[in-house]
Amino acid sequence: MLERKLTAILCADVSGYSRLMGQDEEATLRTLSSHRKFIDSLIEQHRGRFVNSAGDSVLAEFASVLNTVQCAVEVQRGYLWNRLTVHYTPKHGSWLNQAQIEISLFARQCLGQRRIPSLLLLRSETRAWNRTVNRNKVIIDWRFTRMKERQKVNYDKNSFMRL
């Protein structure tokens, strides 16, 4: 039997990050580092799990939607309010599916069946894979349209009554 696990995702990034980096890279990185410590502590307090970070973004997973929302609200209440954008994840998950595809591609293309012996080597391999993907401008070829989804689940618009 297939075991299913529901997950709520928090995705956030710094508003105006590129502009800030252009103005003062060192100060922006120092500020980002302190913000990340703050966000990481909130993720932990709300029983979340840090998943990934790229530049100014943070991706975290929570077992509860309530914990996710409470964490996001606390982040926004904190001193990050003017610098942080919390991204809404659609209920039906097209964005989430793309994130899962990206993580799956990373696991297969970068890690494969290897067991990487050190965190330092893992970071190095991850950065190299990320640079290659960005340099090649790899995109997700999203082919699962609404029409294909309706065909797959045998959707018949006449079989549903409006309440």
Helices and strands as residue ranges (DSSP letters): E 8-14, H 17-23, H 25-45, E 48-54, E 57-62, H 65-77, E 84-87, H 94-106, I 107-111, H 119-135, H 146-152, G 157-159
